[in-house]
Amino acid sequence: MTTLLHIDASGRSSRSISRDLSRRFVEAWRARRPEDRVLRRDLVETPPPLMSEAWIAAAFTPPAQRDEAMGAALAWSDAAIAELEAADVIALGAPMYNYGMPAALKAWVDQVIRVGKTFSFDLARGDAPIEPTLSGKRLVVLSARGEFGFRDAGPSAARNHLDPHIETIAPYLGVASADIHTIAVEYQEFGDDRHARSRAVAEAAVDALAARLAGEAAQNGTNSVRAA
């Protein structure tokens, strides 16, 4: 059985293109592999706590020395990390807000990228003391952008701070760069034929990617997406 972690970060509960794409991916997967498990995390419905002094103190205190208040401070993080650890595929609905991540997604990142859980820190490694501890996952980013040309040297590529940020933190989610798949709808604010075409192309790409990854899972067996 493969486990999918379905995350949405759009502030819209309806009429959200990124939510439509992430739901489409999961439904297309489940149509092929109904026995697989889907974990759901809506970052707007259950917002991640923001970083605080209490959280930082708890995270950097050895587990055996944490008191009840520290455990409470880390409870949301523990639950989110458990979902991440269990996942083989992460389906992430991540719209571009002001050329970067939605605040809710950044807060989730801060909760799950945590010393002693998803990375280790050892000064004996010299100038590279941080090392990810998770691996073997795939990340499917389903996005929407109001403008256009944010990838492949497009006219807005220099303003794209969403995709590079995701690519930077992906190793700490257990995802290698080759295992990031990004599908985005553009021209949303224009609402013209270009937007309609972009959405149609993205929806077809979502269906094709779900079919391919689910097919690999079926062909190779349990957790096959990690070995593909």
N, C-alpha and C positions, 0 to 999 in steps of 0.2 A: 504494500500500500504506500502510495506517495502522499505526502502532506503538503497542501498549499496554504500559504498565509496570505490572506486577502486583506489589503490595507487601503483605506481611502483617506485622503487629506483635504479634499475640496471642501470649502466652506458652504457650498450649496448642497442641500439635501435633495433637490430636484433640479432638472435641467442642467445637470453637470455632465459635461462631455467626458471628463476623466473617469467619473463614476460609471458612466455608461460603458466605457471601454473596459474598465477593470471587471465589471460585472459580465460583460460579453465574453471576456477571456475565461473567467471561471466557469460560466455556463457551458461554453464550448468544450472546456476540459471535462466537466462532469458528464456531458453528453456522451463522451467516449469512455470515461472511466468513473462511473457512478460510485464505485466502491471506495474511491480515494477520499481522504479527510480534508476538509476545508476549515481553517481557523480564521475567524473574522475579527478585524480590529478597525473600528471607525474612529479616527482621531479627532473628529469633531463631536461625535456623540459622547465619547469618553475621552476628553482632552488629557494629554499627558501633563503631569506637573512640570513646572519650570524648575530650572536649577536653583538650588538654595544652599545656604551655608550648612544647614542641617543635613541635606542630601549628600553634599560633598564630604562632610565629616564622616557620615555613615559609610559611604562607598570606600573611603580610604582607611577605615578601621577594619582590622582582621575580623572575619566572621565570628570567631569564638569570643571576641571581646565586645560585640555589639549589644547594646541594651535594647529594651522593648521599643523605645522611641526611635532608635536607629532602624530597627526592623520595619517599623511602620513607615519611616521615610523612604525605604527602598521597596516597599510592597508593590507599587505600580511597576517599577523597573523590573523586579523579579518576575512578575507575571508576563511582561512584554518580552523579556529575554527568553523565558521558557517557550513562548510561541516561536520566537526566532530560531532557537535551538532545534525545535521539532520540525521546522519547515525544510522541505526540499526545494520548493519553488515559492518565490515571493512575488505576488501580483500586486504592484504598487500603483494606485491611482494618484498621480502627483501633478497637478496643474502648475503652470508657471505663474507665480505671483510677483509682480515687480521685478521680473527677470531672475528670480530665484525660487527657493523653496517656500511653500506656505509655512507660517509659524508653527502650526500644529505638527508638521512633518519634522521640522528642525527640533522641536521639543521631544518627539519620539526618538530621533537619532541620539539626542543627548541622554535619554533614559536607557537606551540599549547598548550604546558603546561605553562600556564600563570596565574599569580595571579589575582584574581577577575573574571576569566573567566572559567578555568577548575579546579582551586583549590582555597581554601580560606586559609588565614593565620591569626591566632588569638593566641596571646601569652597567652590569658586566658586559653587555652587548655594545658598549661604547657609545658612539654617536647615533645609534639606531636602537634605543632601548625599548621601543614599543613594537610588539609583534602580535598580529591577530591570532586568535585561538580557534575560530570557526573556519570551516572550509566546505567546499563541495556543493554549494547552493547555486541556484539560478535566480536571477532577478529580471522580472518583466516590468518595465516602467511604461505606464499608460498615461499620456499627458495631453494637455490642451494649451495652446498658446494664442493670445489675442492677435499677435502680429505674425510675421513669417520670416523664413530664412535664418533660423537659429542654428542650423547644423551644416556640416560639410562646406565650410567657407562661405556660407550665405551672407547676405547683407547685414543680418543682425547677429551673426555668430559671436562677435565680441561682447555682446550684451547677454549672452546665455550663461548665467551663473547657476542654473539648475542642473543641467546634465553634468558639467564638470564636478560639481559638488557631490552628486550621487556617485560618480565614478571614483572620486577620492575616498569616500567613506565606505564604498562597497566591500573592500577586503575585510573590514571590521564587522560586516554582516555575514561574512563567510562566502563572498562572491568574488570570483576572479573577473578581470576585465573582459575576458572573452565570453563570459556567461551573463553579460548585461544585454538585454534586448529592449530597445526603446522604440515605442510607436507613439507618434504625436499628431494631433490635429492642429492645423494652423489656420490663420486668417479669421479667427473667431469674431473679432471685433468688426470685421468688414462685412460679414454675413452675405457675401456674394457667391458667385459660381465657384470661385477658387476655394472658398470654405467648404462648399458642398462636395467638391471633388476631393479635397483633402480628407474630409471625414469618410467618404466612401472608400478611399484608398486605405485609410487607417483601419476601418472595420474589416476590410478584406485581409489586411495584414494580421490583425488580431486572430481571425479565424484560422489563417494558415499557420501561424506560430503555435496556437493552442493545439492544432491537429498534429503538428510535427513533434512538439515536446511530449504530448500525451502518447503519441505513437512510439516514441523512443522508450517511454516508461513501460508501455505494454510489451514491447519487444525484448527489453533487457531485464525486466523484473523489478523487484522492490528497490526503491531509491535509485532507479536507473538513471534519472536525470542527473544525479551526482557523478556518474561514471561516464556519461555520454561525451 
